[in-house]
Amino acid sequence: MIYINIGRRELGKSTLALFMVSQLPKRAILDPRRMIRRVDSRTEYVTNIMDARDALHAMVFDDESDEVIYQPEEDDLDLAFEQWTRTLKTIVIQQPEREIGIFVDEASFYNLETPTFMWLAKCSLRDYTHIIITAHQPKDIPTGIRAIADHWFVFYTTQETDLAKIAEKSPSAAREAKALKGRSYVHWNDTKAELAINKNPSSWYISMRNSVPTTVTPKGSEVAHE
């Protein structure tokens, strides 16, 4: 399953993504901005790819943690991304029915069109591997990923080129995104061609600097059909 969260700074796209991935039993998070500072005994922070590989394997195969947050210190973020996704591909191949969340924050930092990441997006079992990507603009996410994304979460957007790309999936979603206020978002479910609007940020807001939340499902959406 692929989810993309789009929006400008400080509207909540990364916070919503963190809320979403936190619902899954095992979580691999790529946090280049070092925004996440949650305190939990089942969370491990790593800053280089070697430690990330070891921590991901220990999380999945030895149950030593539930969440690995990789905050790369490497200068070559594309190389870090490629090696991180290669480890995840190995894990998914060995345990295809292991439910895991993969959260890539700020897509513009990376080349998402690498063969390894495209394999994860296209070949992993969609009911078990959940990939969540955040970006400021739709263009930061390659067309090949946007085309197969199952869910779009779009915050307030006014730039016409961005709205045009959103409208390729749903004209209604683009129209509603332009009219949003505050930290509300539009949810376009591409698998069901269903539109929802969440105007209640308290239903999904969590602190990036506190413990893992216990809330299970975001509430407060108004559902409409395309």
Secondary structure as GFF3:
##gff-version 3
##sequence-region A 1 226
A	DSSP	beta_strand	2	6	.	.	.	ID=ss1
A	DSSP	alpha_helix	13	21	.	.	.	ID=ss2
A	DSSP	beta_strand	26	30	.	.	.	ID=ss3
A	DSSP	beta_strand	43	46	.	.	.	ID=ss4
A	DSSP	alpha_helix	49	61	.	.	.	ID=ss5
A	DSSP	beta_strand	67	70	.	.	.	ID=ss6
A	DSSP	alpha_helix	77	94	.	.	.	ID=ss7
A	DSSP	beta_strand	100	104	.	.	.	ID=ss8
A	DSSP	three_ten_helix	107	109	.	.	.	ID=ss9
A	DSSP	alpha_helix	115	123	.	.	.	ID=ss10
A	DSSP	beta_strand	129	135	.	.	.	ID=ss11
A	DSSP	three_ten_helix	138	140	.	.	.	ID=ss12
A	DSSP	alpha_helix	143	146	.	.	.	ID=ss13
A	DSSP	beta_strand	151	154	.	.	.	ID=ss14
A	DSSP	alpha_helix	160	169	.	.	.	ID=ss15
A	DSSP	alpha_helix	171	178	.	.	.	ID=ss16
A	DSSP	beta_strand	185	189	.	.	.	ID=ss17
A	DSSP	beta_strand	194	198	.	.	.	ID=ss18
A	DSSP	three_ten_helix	201	203	.	.	.	ID=ss19
A	DSSP	beta_strand	221	225	.	.	.	ID=ss20
###
